[in-house]
Amino acid sequence: MLEASAVSSVLYSHSPGSRPFGDRLLEYLGFKARCHNAAAACDSISRIVSEQQKYALFRNMFPEEWTQSRTSLYRAGHYKKYSERANQLFELINEKCFPLLGLWHDDPDAEFERFSIPPLNFDLCCEEFYYEDMRASYVAGLLFYFRESEIWDFFSDKYAVSAGDFPDLSSEPHPNVWKAKQAVKTKPYSDPLKLVDHATGNPWLDSTHCQYADWYDWSRETIESLTESYRQSDRAFENLQELDGKIESDPRKVLLELITFWNHGKLP
């Protein structure tokens, strides 16, 4: 990839009298094709195109930073297969858009042609839960998936209510639970159920460490979409505050309403 980076300084030179970009690119690609076998020539061209796509994304999304940048198009950055300039793009996305670096991308020798995002929701399949550290509304949502006595112990200890105070839970939720648009009164009950079920439609909230990661391409549309869904993921947990307050005020009434919504798709 560094070879591609070195080419960038030639392709992007704007010295007086320099030949058009297309002429210089064709000359370079022709030279590479003559000096390699077919497979190597294709690989070289692919790496050059990949580097240029990242620079185009950089200029398009962060024009001021691109203009002011003094990072090298030659030297390798932290991700060694990419130039310092490409690494600066990765850092800007991590800083200004969403958490990108680290975790699954902690290997500086790795290919970085596509990227994945870390899950922001609880992993129900492999995490150990401490209910006392969770929001009461999230623990209420877990009732319908784990159905463990420990969850009822939590509500019994904290709010003096038990499973015997409520109707039995249906084995499956009513279809109304998953409706995308909810009424003002049912939305506070639908939100935690979707969040616990990883059925929000938000990639940050619906992915887990236990499943294969989705991989994303370096495009402005993808970066902007993931940036917006990342901001929405913060709001998803903030939206639980309303139900938390209701549980604190009248836990018996709220749990009955949540169970009725699960069983019948409406409030009592």
C-alpha positions in Angstrom: 0.0 0.0 0.0 2.9 2.3 0.6 3.8 2.1 -3.1 0.3 3.4 -3.8 0.9 6.2 -1.3 4.1 7.2 -3.1 2.2 7.4 -6.3 -0.3 9.8 -4.7 2.2 12.6 -4.5 2.7 12.3 -8.2 -0.9 12.0 -9.1 -1.9 14.9 -7.0 0.9 17.3 -8.0 -0.4 20.6 -9.3 2.9 22.1 -10.4 2.7 24.6 -13.3 2.8 22.9 -16.6 2.1 19.4 -15.2 0.2 17.0 -17.4 -3.4 16.2 -16.7 -4.1 13.7 -13.9 -5.6 11.1 -16.3 -2.5 11.1 -18.6 -0.1 10.6 -15.6 -2.3 7.8 -14.1 -2.4 5.9 -17.4 1.3 6.2 -17.9 2.0 4.9 -14.4 -0.5 2.0 -14.7 1.0 1.1 -18.1 4.4 1.0 -16.5 3.2 -1.2 -13.6 1.4 -3.6 -16.0 4.6 -4.0 -18.1 6.7 -4.7 -15.0 4.5 -7.4 -13.4 2.6 -10.5 -14.3 -1.1 -10.2 -14.7 -2.0 -11.1 -11.1 0.6 -8.7 -9.7 -0.5 -5.9 -12.0 -4.1 -6.3 -11.0 -3.1 -6.3 -7.3 -1.1 -3.1 -7.8 -3.9 -1.3 -9.6 -6.4 -2.5 -6.9 -4.2 -1.1 -4.1 -3.7 2.2 -6.0 -7.5 2.6 -6.5 -8.2 1.7 -2.9 -5.8 4.4 -1.6 -7.2 7.0 -3.9 -10.8 6.2 -2.8 -9.7 6.9 0.8 -8.1 10.2 -0.2 -11.3 11.2 -2.1 -13.4 10.3 1.0 -11.0 12.4 3.1 -11.3 15.4 0.9 -15.0 15.1 0.6 -15.8 14.7 4.3 -13.1 16.7 5.9 -12.0 19.3 3.3 -10.5 21.7 5.9 -8.4 19.0 7.5 -7.3 17.7 4.1 -6.1 21.2 3.1 -4.2 21.7 6.3 -2.8 18.2 6.6 0.9 17.7 6.5 0.8 14.0 7.0 2.9 12.0 4.6 1.6 10.3 1.4 4.8 8.1 1.6 5.4 7.0 5.1 3.4 4.3 6.8 1.1 5.2 9.7 0.0 3.2 12.7 -1.8 0.8 10.3 1.4 -0.1 8.4 -0.2 -1.0 5.1 -1.6 2.5 4.8 0.0 5.9 4.5 0.0 8.5 7.3 -2.6 10.4 5.3 -4.9 7.4 5.2 -4.4 6.8 8.9 -5.4 10.4 9.5 -8.7 9.7 7.8 -9.2 6.7 10.2 -8.5 8.9 13.2 -10.8 11.7 12.1 -13.7 9.3 11.7 -12.9 7.8 15.1 -12.8 11.3 16.6 -15.7 13.1 14.8 -18.1 10.4 13.7 -18.1 7.1 15.8 -15.7 4.8 17.6 -13.7 3.0 14.9 -10.3 2.2 16.2 -9.2 -0.3 18.7 -11.1 -3.5 19.8 -11.6 -5.4 16.6 -9.1 -3.1 14.8 -6.2 -3.3 17.2 -3.7 -5.0 14.8 -1.5 -2.5 13.0 -0.5 -5.1 10.5 -4.1 -5.9 9.5 -5.8 -5.1 6.2 -8.2 -2.3 6.6 -10.1 -2.4 3.3 -13.4 -2.9 5.2 -14.2 -2.2 8.8 -16.6 -3.4 11.5 -18.2 -1.6 14.5 -18.3 -2.7 18.1 -21.7 -3.6 19.7 -23.0 -1.1 22.2 -25.8 -3.3 23.7 -25.6 -6.1 26.2 -24.7 -9.5 24.8 -27.4 -11.8 26.2 -25.6 -14.9 25.1 -22.2 -14.5 26.8 -22.3 -11.7 29.4 -22.7 -12.1 33.1 -25.4 -9.8 34.4 -25.6 -7.8 37.6 -29.2 -6.7 37.7 -28.6 -4.2 40.5 -26.3 -2.2 38.2 -28.8 -2.0 35.3 -31.7 0.3 34.6 -34.9 -1.1 36.1 -36.6 -0.8 32.7 -33.9 -2.9 31.0 -34.2 -5.6 33.8 -38.0 -5.6 33.2 -37.3 -6.3 29.5 -35.1 -9.2 30.5 -38.0 -10.8 32.3 -39.5 -11.9 28.9 -36.3 -13.5 27.7 -34.6 -15.1 30.7 -37.6 -15.7 32.9 -35.3 -16.4 35.8 -36.2 -16.3 39.4 -33.2 -14.0 40.0 -35.0 -11.2 38.0 -38.1 -11.5 40.2 -35.8 -11.5 43.2 -34.5 -8.1 42.0 -38.0 -6.7 41.8 -39.0 -8.3 45.0 -36.1 -6.9 46.9 -36.3 -3.4 45.4 -40.0 -2.9 44.8 -41.8 -5.6 47.0 -43.5 -7.2 44.0 -43.3 -10.9 42.9 -44.2 -13.1 39.9 -47.4 -14.2 41.7 -48.8 -10.7 41.6 -49.0 -10.8 37.7 -50.5 -12.8 34.9 -48.3 -15.5 33.3 -46.1 -14.4 30.4 -47.0 -15.5 26.9 -44.3 -17.6 25.3 -44.2 -15.2 22.3 -44.9 -11.5 22.2 -47.9 -10.0 20.5 -47.1 -8.8 17.0 -47.9 -5.2 18.0 -44.8 -5.2 20.2 -42.6 -5.0 17.1 -44.5 -2.3 15.2 -42.1 0.3 14.0 -44.5 3.2 14.9 -45.9 3.1 18.4 -48.5 5.2 20.1 -47.2 7.7 22.7 -48.5 5.4 25.5 -47.0 2.2 24.2 -43.6 3.5 23.0 -42.0 3.4 26.5 -43.0 -0.2 26.7 -41.9 -1.2 23.2 -38.5 0.4 23.4 -36.9 -1.7 26.2 -38.3 -4.9 24.6 -36.8 -4.1 21.3 -33.5 -3.1 22.9 -33.3 -6.3 24.9 -34.2 -8.4 21.9 -31.6 -6.6 19.7 -34.4 -5.7 17.3 -34.1 -1.9 17.2 -33.0 -1.7 13.6 -29.8 0.1 14.8 -26.6 -1.7 13.9 -24.8 -0.5 17.0 -27.6 -1.9 19.3 -28.5 -5.1 17.3 -25.0 -6.6 16.8 -23.3 -8.7 19.4 -19.8 -10.1 20.0 -21.2 -13.6 19.6 -22.2 -13.2 16.0 -20.2 -12.6 12.8 -19.5 -8.9 12.4 -21.0 -6.9 9.6 -18.4 -5.4 7.4 -18.6 -1.9 5.9 -17.0 -0.1 3.0 -15.3 3.2 3.0 -18.0 5.5 1.5 -19.5 8.8 2.5 -23.0 7.2 2.6 -21.8 4.5 4.9 -19.9 6.8 7.2 -22.8 9.2 7.5 -25.3 6.4 8.1 -23.3 4.9 10.9 -22.6 8.3 12.4 -26.4 9.0 12.6 -27.2 5.5 14.0 -24.4 5.9 16.6 -26.0 9.1 17.9 -29.4 7.4 17.9 -28.0 4.6 20.0 -27.2 7.0 22.8 -30.8 8.3 22.7 -32.1 4.7 22.9 -30.8 4.3 26.4 -31.8 7.8 27.4 -35.4 7.0 26.3 -35.6 4.4 29.0 -35.5 7.1 31.6 -39.3 7.7 31.2 -40.1 4.0 32.1 -37.5 4.1 34.9 -39.4 6.9 36.5 -42.7 5.2 36.1 -41.4 2.0 37.7 -40.1 4.0 40.7 -43.4 5.7 41.1 -45.7 2.6 40.8 -43.8 -0.6 40.0 -46.9 -2.9 40.3 -48.9 -0.8 37.8 -46.1 -0.5 35.3 -45.0 -4.1 35.3 -48.7 -5.1 34.8 -48.9 -2.8 31.8 -45.6 -4.1 30.4 -46.8 -7.7 30.7 -50.2 -6.9 29.2 -48.5 -5.2 26.3 -46.3 -8.3 25.8 -49.3 -10.6 26.0 -52.0 -8.7 24.2 -50.2 -5.8 22.3 -52.1 -3.1 24.2 -52.2 -1.5 27.6 -54.9 -2.5 30.1 
